Amino acid sequence: MMKMLGQVREMQAKIQEAQESLGSITAEGEAGGGMVKAVANGKKQVLELYVDEDIINKDDKEMMQDLIIAAVNKALHEVEDKSREYLQQSTEGLMPNIPGFNPDDLKL
């Protein structure tokens, strides 16, 4: 029982350390053939947003909004995949030893 408790503590420390590092993981999403680009980090924060001036048109505001949303969503989806992979690699070897623990239950 003490060995398992030690493994749980070690796993918690590794997960916490990995989660704190998520801010350094970034991913880019783009839409409109690269006319809109968004960069997000592993903490699901949008860091950068680029909008090509050729699509800035007050008469077609809806299209620009749709492209921005699409680019941001792609960046967030990509960074979520990268973050999950990073967390799994960071805690590799710990999780299989803990009965009842499912790594897919990790919240990003």
N, C-alpha and C positions, 0 to 999 in steps of 0.2 A: 504494500500500500504506500509506503514512504517513497519507493522508487517511482511509482506512478505519479505521486504528488510532485516530486521533483521534475518529472517530465512535463507535467502540466505547467509548472512555473516557468520552466525553460521555454516552452512553447509560447506562453503568454508574453514573455520578454521579447522573443524573436518577432512575434506578430506585432507588438507595439513598436518595436524598432523599424520594422518594415513599413508599417502604416505611416510613421513619421517621415519616412523617406519618399513617400508617394508624390510629394510636391516636386521632386526632381524628374519624375517621369512625365514626358510630354508626347502629344500626338497632334497631328494636323488633319483637319478635314476641309474639303473644298467642294464648291458647287459652281455651276455655271461655267464649266470648263476652266476653272481656276480664277474666275473673276471675283469670287468671294472665298476667303480662306479664314479659318479659325484655328487657333492653337489652344489646347486645354492641358491641364496637368492631372496627375493621378488623384488629386483632391477634388476633382470635378469643378475646377475653376477655369473660366475662360481667361487666357493670358493675353492673347492678341486677336485682333480682328482686322482683316484687310478687305477693303471693298474697292474694286477697280472703279475709277472715276467715270468710265464709259457707261456704267449701269446706273449711275446716280441721276435720276430723273424724277422730279416731283410728280410727274403725270403717271408714272408707273411704279409708285411706291410699293404696291403689293408684291410685285415680282422681286424687288430688292429684298423685302422682308422675308419672302419665301426662300430666297437663296441664302440669306444670313442664317435663318433657322436650320436649313439643310446642312450648311457647313458646320455649324456649332454641334448639331446632333451627330454628325459623322465623327467629329473630333472627340466628342464625349464617348461615343461607342468604341472608338479605337483605343482611347486611353483606358477605358474600363477593361478591355481585353488585355492590354499591356500590364495593367496594375494587378489583375488577377494572376497572370503568369508570374509576375515578379513576387507576389506574396507566396505563391506555391513553391517557387524556387527558394525563397528565403526561409521557408519552414520545412523544406524537404528533409525527410528522415525523422522528423519528430512526430508527425501526425499518425502514421500507421501504427505506432506503438501505443496509442491511446484508444482503448476500447470505446466504441460508440461515437467517436469523433468523425465528422464528415467535413472534409476541407471545402466542399461546395457551400457549406453554411457560413463561410467567412463573409462578412459584410464589408464592402468597399466604401 
